[in-house]
Every structure is written in structure tokens, then in C-alpha cells.
Amino acid sequence: LKAEIWYCVHYEMCTSLADFFIRRTGMIFFYIKEIEPVLETAAEYMADLLSWDDKTKSKYLDAFREDLKHATMFE
């Protein structure tokens, strides 16, 4: 996972958790159940790579959790 994140940040201009899990890997479409166990780790690693402060990391985590909710609940 860290290698994928590193590559996407450095070579594919990935800038958010949603960008990684939706656009770069497609995990939200094909492996959605595997996201939650690694979400915090991914957020920490992306925060390190992209120099996010805690507020920014929380913002991206909250936004992506909302994306997960929309991907699994139909209203």
C-alpha cells in the first residue's frame, strides 16, 4: 500500500485519499471492504508525503469517509 501511495503521489500527482482510493486504484469499486482497515495508515503516510497538518489530514479523512458512505448507501 505504501509503495502504491508513494508512486501515485510522486508520479501521478495524487493529492487526496479520495484521489488514491477512487481514481488511482479503484479500490472503492472493487475492494471496498479492504479500505477501512488501511485508511488511517494511508492517511498518515499521505500526510507525511504531502506535508499535511493534522487539520488537513482530518479534512481528507472526513471527506473520504463521506465518499465511502455514498458508495455503500443508496438514498
C-alpha positions in Angstrom: 0.0 0.0 0.0 2.7 2.5 0.9 4.5 1.8 -2.4 1.3 2.4 -4.3 0.7 5.7 -2.4 4.3 6.8 -2.9 4.2 6.1 -6.6 0.8 7.8 -7.1 1.9 10.9 -5.2 5.3 11.2 -7.0 4.3 10.2 -10.5 0.6 10.6 -10.9 0.0 13.8 -8.9 -2.3 12.1 -6.4 -3.3 14.7 -3.8 -6.0 13.2 -1.6 -7.3 9.9 -0.1 -10.3 10.0 -2.5 -7.9 10.6 -5.4 -5.9 7.5 -4.4 -8.7 5.1 -3.4 -11.2 6.1 -6.2 -9.2 7.3 -9.2 -5.8 5.7 -8.9 -6.5 2.3 -7.5 -10.2 1.8 -8.0 -10.4 0.1 -4.6 -13.7 1.8 -3.7 -15.2 -0.1 -6.7 -13.6 -3.5 -6.4 -12.1 -3.9 -2.9 -14.2 -1.6 -0.7 -14.1 -3.8 2.4 -10.3 -3.6 2.3 -10.2 0.1 2.6 -11.3 0.7 6.2 -8.5 -1.4 7.8 -5.8 0.6 6.0 -7.4 4.0 5.8 -5.7 5.5 8.9 -2.3 4.2 7.7 -2.8 5.6 4.2 -3.8 8.9 5.7 -0.7 9.1 7.9 1.6 8.2 5.0 0.0 10.6 2.6 0.2 13.3 5.3 3.9 12.7 5.6 4.5 12.7 1.9 2.3 15.8 1.2 3.2 17.7 4.4 -0.4 17.8 5.7 -1.0 19.1 9.2 -3.5 17.4 11.5 -6.4 19.6 10.4 -5.8 18.9 6.7 -5.4 15.1 7.4 -8.7 15.1 9.3 -10.4 17.1 6.5 -9.3 14.5 3.9 -10.3 11.6 6.2 -13.8 13.0 6.8 -14.3 13.7 3.1 -13.3 10.2 2.1 -15.4 8.6 4.8 -18.3 10.5 3.3 -17.3 9.1 -0.1 -17.3 5.6 1.4 -20.8 6.2 2.8 -22.1 7.3 -0.6 -20.5 4.3 -2.2 -22.3 1.9 0.1 -25.6 3.6 0.9 -28.3 4.4 -1.6 -30.6 7.2 -0.7 
